[in-house]
């Protein structure tokens, strides 16, 4: 009964997570407005000098450490061009920003409008603006930061709000103490660890603690493969963590330079897992499975994967099978879990790894066709799954359809793959599929006797 309740809670949690992601990502432009206020114990001139970017001033440059260069075009002194390091100080992802100074009343009011972001005009609408106002107060200076503009989704709106919310505390600390606050605190690491622990707990609601730990290990191995591939392709600080009710995630901190790197990083989750899978199959072959007979598959599978009605413990198996045979049985079952989960990840639909690989390959031929093909696959998959009653998996493909919607229909900045790159990725996919399929078939073989 407890397992049933846990499964219901886990299903509701996963539906809620997927539904929330779909709502946050839904392509709907909306106008947003944020206002943040803070009293800073410093004179207006000091705050004004720190807010306005002047890289010739060492103190100002230290506070704006993410700005690589700042200049005003000679033909229009009211325009400002910035190059910003968006890779967290690694210099691997530079973003070009052009803004227009609408109002400059020193040291009381400064209003700017974002005109271009990486060559895209008015990403937040033509009427977007950021207003910075200073007012004297007995206890210091009242600073008011107001932003308004259009965002393409709730996710983007939240990202803008989060960025602006953290700015005034950093500004206050620097103006009051001269200390440059870090852009990322150590709390981010502990937050990731806490979320990962919650993820394991969410898995336990579905399949019990033993199954949750096994699933967590499989997910960590899979995501480590992505992480390792990102490091090999020059990503300086990729992140990985487990996600409650969902699995795991590995995130790069800047776009891939080539579509081969993109496909390689997407493949390496299942590819690295295939090495573990292959190792377990070798252990199985060396240790040797016991001969078929009696009801050993039912009893051993019940013991390992917690099938209802199991009345057997480890002592029962120690009496019947040798230690080597028990190791072989455990290895083949674990390999089958790894194989099945990674085969699912290699399905050619977003947001799964197989869909990411397909996207990179299609973009190498014709970028405009990538979203069309992926949307068609997602739509067909959603319809088939919904018709079969698999609404949870249909919702996952719905999230992938939104991801496909946001794919740029023009040539990407990443360099396309050549014929050799596509062949290498294709061979890698085939080899990975072969290993995981073999392992999954062993699992089906065991289940045939359960």
C-alpha positions in Angstrom: 0.0 0.0 0.0 2.9 2.3 0.9 4.5 1.7 -2.4 1.3 2.5 -4.3 0.9 5.8 -2.5 4.6 6.6 -3.1 4.1 5.8 -6.8 1.1 8.1 -7.0 3.0 10.9 -5.2 6.0 10.4 -7.6 3.7 10.4 -10.7 2.0 13.6 -9.5 5.4 15.2 -8.8 6.7 14.3 -12.3 3.6 15.5 -14.0 3.9 18.7 -12.0 7.5 19.2 -12.9 6.9 18.6 -16.6 3.8 20.8 -16.6 5.7 23.6 -14.9 8.5 23.4 -17.4 6.0 23.5 -20.3 4.3 26.6 -18.7 7.6 28.4 -18.1 8.8 27.6 -21.7 5.6 28.3 -23.5 6.4 30.8 -26.4 4.2 33.7 -25.4 5.5 37.3 -25.3 4.5 39.3 -22.4 5.5 42.7 -20.9 7.2 42.7 -17.5 8.2 45.4 -15.1 10.4 45.1 -12.0 11.4 47.6 -9.4 14.0 47.1 -6.7 15.0 49.5 -4.0 17.8 49.6 -1.5 19.4 52.2 0.8 23.2 52.1 0.4 25.5 53.8 3.0 27.5 55.7 0.4 27.2 59.1 -1.3 25.4 59.3 -4.7 28.6 60.2 -6.6 30.3 57.0 -5.3 27.3 54.8 -6.4 27.0 56.6 -9.8 30.7 56.1 -10.5 30.4 52.3 -9.8 27.1 51.8 -11.7 28.3 53.4 -14.9 30.9 51.2 -16.7 34.3 52.8 -16.9 37.0 50.1 -17.4 39.8 52.7 -17.1 39.0 53.0 -13.4 40.5 49.9 -11.6 37.8 49.9 -8.9 35.0 50.1 -11.5 36.6 47.4 -13.6 36.9 45.1 -10.6 33.1 45.4 -9.9 32.3 44.9 -13.6 34.7 42.0 -14.0 32.3 40.3 -16.5 32.7 43.1 -19.0 35.6 42.5 -21.4 35.3 45.8 -23.3 33.2 49.0 -23.3 33.2 51.7 -25.9 31.0 54.3 -27.5 30.9 54.4 -31.3 32.5 57.5 -32.7 29.4 58.4 -34.8 26.9 58.3 -31.9 28.1 59.1 -28.4 24.7 58.1 -26.9 25.3 54.4 -28.0 27.4 52.0 -25.9 28.9 48.7 -27.1 29.8 46.1 -24.5 31.4 42.7 -24.8 30.4 40.6 -21.8 31.9 37.3 -20.7 28.9 35.0 -20.2 31.1 31.9 -19.3 31.7 32.9 -15.6 35.2 34.4 -16.2 36.6 31.7 -18.4 36.5 33.8 -21.6 34.9 31.1 -23.7 31.5 32.7 -24.4 31.4 36.4 -25.3 28.2 38.2 -25.8 28.0 41.5 -27.7 25.5 44.1 -26.3 24.6 47.5 -27.8 22.5 49.9 -25.7 21.3 53.5 -26.1 21.6 56.1 -23.3 18.2 57.8 -23.1 18.7 59.9 -20.0 21.9 60.9 -18.2 21.4 63.2 -15.3 24.5 62.9 -13.0 24.3 61.8 -10.3 20.5 61.3 -10.1 19.1 59.4 -13.0 20.4 57.1 -15.8 18.2 55.4 -18.4 19.3 53.0 -21.0 17.6 50.9 -23.7 18.9 47.6 -25.0 19.1 47.8 -28.8 21.0 44.6 -29.8 22.0 41.3 -28.2 24.5 39.3 -30.3 23.1 41.1 -33.5 19.4 40.5 -32.7 17.6 43.8 -32.6 15.5 44.7 -29.5 15.3 41.3 -27.8 13.1 42.7 -25.1 11.0 44.9 -27.4 11.6 48.4 -28.8 10.3 50.1 -25.6 12.5 48.2 -23.1 14.4 50.3 -20.6 16.5 50.2 -17.4 16.2 53.1 -15.1 18.7 53.8 -12.3 17.8 56.5 -9.8 19.6 57.9 -6.8 18.0 60.0 -4.0 19.7 61.4 -0.8 18.5 60.0 2.5 19.6 60.7 6.1 20.9 57.1 6.4 22.5 57.0 2.9 21.3 56.9 -0.7 18.1 55.4 -1.8 18.8 53.4 -5.0 15.9 52.5 -7.3 16.4 50.1 -10.2 13.5 49.7 -12.6 13.4 47.4 -15.7 10.6 47.0 -18.2 10.4 45.1 -21.4 8.9 42.2 -23.3 10.0 38.6 -22.7 9.4 35.6 -24.9 8.5 33.2 -22.1 7.9 33.1 -18.3 11.3 31.4 -18.0 13.0 34.4 -19.6 11.0 36.8 -17.4 12.1 34.9 -14.3 15.8 34.9 -15.5 15.7 38.7 -15.9 14.1 39.1 -12.5 16.7 36.9 -10.9 19.6 38.8 -12.5 18.3 42.2 -11.4 17.4 41.1 -7.9 21.0 40.1 -7.2 22.5 43.4 -8.6 21.7 45.9 -5.8 23.0 43.7 -3.0 26.3 43.3 -4.9 26.4 47.1 -5.6 25.7 47.9 -1.9 28.5 45.6 -0.7 31.1 47.0 -3.1 30.1 50.7 -2.4 30.1 50.3 1.3 33.1 48.0 1.9 35.1 48.0 -1.4 34.9 44.2 -1.5 34.0 42.7 -4.8 31.3 40.1 -4.1 31.6 36.8 -6.0 29.0 36.3 -8.8 28.4 32.7 -7.6 28.4 31.8 -4.0 29.3 28.5 -2.4 25.7 28.0 -1.6 25.1 27.0 -5.2 27.1 23.8 -4.6 25.2 22.9 -1.5 21.9 23.7 -3.3 22.8 21.2 -6.1 23.7 18.6 -3.5 20.4 19.2 -1.6 18.4 18.9 -4.8 20.2 15.7 -5.7 19.3 14.2 -2.3 15.7 15.2 -2.8 15.9 13.5 -6.3 17.0 10.2 -4.7 14.1 10.5 -2.2 11.7 11.1 -5.1 13.0 8.0 -6.9 12.4 6.0 -3.6 8.7 6.9 -3.7 8.5 5.0 -7.0 10.7 2.0 -6.6 11.9 1.9 -3.0 15.3 2.9 -1.6 17.3 0.1 -3.1 16.0 0.8 -6.5 16.4 4.6 -6.0 20.1 4.2 -5.1 20.6 2.0 -8.2 18.8 4.4 -10.4 20.7 7.4 -8.9 24.0 5.6 -9.7 23.0 4.9 -13.2 21.9 8.5 -13.7 25.2 9.8 -12.2 27.2 7.6 -14.5 25.2 8.8 -17.5 25.5 12.5 -16.6 29.2 12.0 -15.9 29.6 10.9 -19.5 28.1 14.2 -20.7 30.2 16.1 -18.2 33.4 14.3 -19.3 32.6 15.0 -23.0 32.0 18.7 -22.2 35.4 18.9 -20.6 37.1 17.1 -23.5 35.5 19.6 -26.0 36.7 22.7 -24.0 33.8 23.4 -21.7 35.6 25.0 -18.6 33.0 24.4 -15.9 30.0 22.2 -16.8 27.6 21.3 -14.0 25.7 18.1 -13.3 23.0 17.2 -10.7 20.1 14.9 -10.2 16.6 16.3 -10.7 13.6 15.2 -8.5 11.1 12.9 -10.3 13.0 13.3 -13.6 16.5 11.9 -13.5 19.7 13.8 -14.1 21.1 16.8 -16.0 24.4 18.0 -17.2 24.6 21.7 -18.2 27.3 23.4 -20.3 28.2 27.0 -19.5 28.5 28.2 -23.1 27.3 27.1 -26.5 29.3 24.4 -28.4 31.7 25.7 -31.0 30.9 22.9 -33.5 27.9 20.7 -34.1 30.2 17.7 -33.8 31.0 18.7 -30.2 27.3 19.2 -29.6 26.4 15.7 -30.9 29.4 14.1 -29.2 28.5 15.5 -25.8 24.9 14.3 -26.3 26.0 10.8 -27.2 28.6 10.4 -24.4 25.9 10.0 -21.7 24.8 6.7 -23.2 28.3 6.0 -24.6 30.1 6.2 -21.3 27.3 4.2 -19.7 27.9 1.5 -22.4 31.4 1.0 -21.0 30.0 0.1 -17.6 27.3 -2.0 -19.3 29.9 -3.9 -21.3 32.0 -4.4 -18.2 29.1 -5.9 -16.3 28.3 -8.2 -19.2 32.0 -9.4 -19.2 31.7 -10.1 -15.4 28.5 -12.1 -16.1 30.3 -14.2 -18.8 33.4 -14.8 -16.6 31.4 -15.6 -13.4 28.9 -17.7 -15.2 25.1 -17.8 -14.7 23.6 -20.8 -13.1 21.7 -23.3 -15.2 18.1 -22.6 -15.9 15.7 -24.5 -13.8 13.3 -24.4 -10.8 12.3 -20.8 -9.9 15.6 -19.1 -9.4 14.9 -16.2 -11.8 11.7 -15.3 -9.9 13.3 -15.6 -6.5 16.5 -13.7 -7.4 14.7 -11.0 -9.3 12.3 -10.6 -6.4 15.2 -10.2 -4.1 17.0 -7.6 -6.2 14.2 -5.5 -7.7 11.7 -5.8 -4.8 8.9 -7.7 -6.6 5.7 -8.0 -4.4 5.4 -11.2 -2.5 9.1 -11.9 -2.1 9.9 -14.0 0.9 13.5 -14.8 0.2 16.6 -13.2 1.6 20.3 -13.3 0.8 20.8 -16.5 2.9 18.4 -18.4 0.6 20.5 -17.7 -2.4 23.8 -18.3 -0.6 22.7 -21.9 0.1 21.7 -22.6 -3.6 24.2 -20.6 -5.7 27.9 -20.0 -5.5 29.2 -16.5 -4.8 30.3 -16.2 -8.5 26.8 -17.1 -9.7 25.2 -14.5 -7.5 27.7 -11.9 -8.7 26.8 -12.9 -12.3 23.1 -12.5 -11.6 23.5 -9.1 -10.0 25.7 -7.9 -12.8 23.3 -9.0 -15.6 20.3 -7.4 -13.9 22.2 -4.1 -13.3 23.4 -4.2 -16.9 19.8 -4.6 -18.1 18.7 -1.6 -16.1 21.5 0.5 -17.6 20.7 -0.8 -21.1 17.0 -0.1 -20.9 17.3 3.4 -19.5 20.0 4.5 -22.0 18.0 3.0 -24.9 15.2 5.3 -23.9 17.6 8.3 -23.8 18.7 7.5 -27.4 15.2 7.8 -28.9 15.4 10.4 -31.7 13.1 13.0 -30.0 13.7 16.0 -27.9 14.5 16.5 -25.0 16.2 13.1 -25.0 19.8 12.7 -26.0 18.9 11.0 -29.3 16.9 14.1 -30.3 19.9 16.3 -29.5 22.1 14.1 -31.7 19.5 14.2 -34.6 19.2 18.0 -34.2 23.0 18.5 -34.6 23.1 16.1 -37.6 20.2 17.8 -39.4 21.5 21.3 -38.7 24.7 20.3 -40.4 22.8 19.7 -43.6 20.1 22.3 -43.4 19.4 24.4 -40.2 15.8 25.4 -41.1 14.7 21.7 -41.4 15.9 20.8 -37.8 12.9 22.3 -36.0 10.4 21.0 -38.6 11.6 17.4 -38.4 11.8 17.4 -34.6 8.4 19.0 -34.2 7.0 16.4 -36.6 8.6 13.5 -34.6 7.4 15.0 -31.3 3.9 15.5 -32.6 3.7 11.9 -33.9 5.1 10.5 -30.7 2.8 12.5 -28.5 -0.3 11.4 -30.5 0.8 7.7 -30.4 1.6 7.8 -26.7 -1.6 9.6 -25.7 -3.7 7.2 -27.8 -2.0 4.3 -26.0 -2.7 5.9 -22.6 1.0 6.8 -21.8 0.2 10.4 -20.9 3.4 10.9 -18.8 5.7 10.1 -21.8 3.5 12.2 -24.1 4.0 15.1 -21.7 7.8 14.6 -21.9 7.6 14.8 -25.7 5.5 17.9 -25.3 8.4 19.5 -23.5 10.6 18.4 -26.3 8.3 20.0 -28.9 8.7 23.3 -27.1 12.4 22.9 -27.2 12.3 22.3 -30.9 10.1 25.4 -31.3 13.0 27.5 -30.0 15.6 26.2 -32.3 16.8 29.0 -34.5 15.8 28.5 -38.2 18.9 30.1 -39.5 22.5 28.9 -39.6 23.8 28.4 -36.1 27.0 29.9 -34.8 28.3 26.4 -34.2 30.3 25.0 -37.2 28.4 22.2 -39.0 29.7 18.7 -39.1 31.4 17.3 -42.2 30.8 13.9 -43.7 33.6 12.4 -41.5 32.1 13.8 -38.3 28.6 12.4 -39.2 30.1 9.0 -39.9 31.9 9.0 -36.6 28.8 10.0 -34.7 26.7 7.4 -36.6 29.2 4.6 -35.8 29.2 5.7 -32.1 25.4 5.6 -32.0 25.3 2.1 -33.6 27.9 0.7 -31.2 26.2 2.2 -28.2 22.8 0.9 -29.3 24.3 -2.6 -29.8 25.7 -2.8 -26.3 22.7 -1.4 -24.5 20.3 -3.5 -26.6 22.3 -6.7 -25.7 22.1 -5.8 -22.0 18.3 -5.0 -22.2 17.6 -8.3 -23.9 19.3 -10.1 -21.0 16.8 -8.3 -18.8 13.9 -9.5 -20.9 15.3 -13.0 -20.8 15.2 -12.9 -17.0 11.8 -11.4 -16.9 10.5 -14.2 -19.1 11.0 -16.5 -16.1 9.5 -14.2 -13.5 
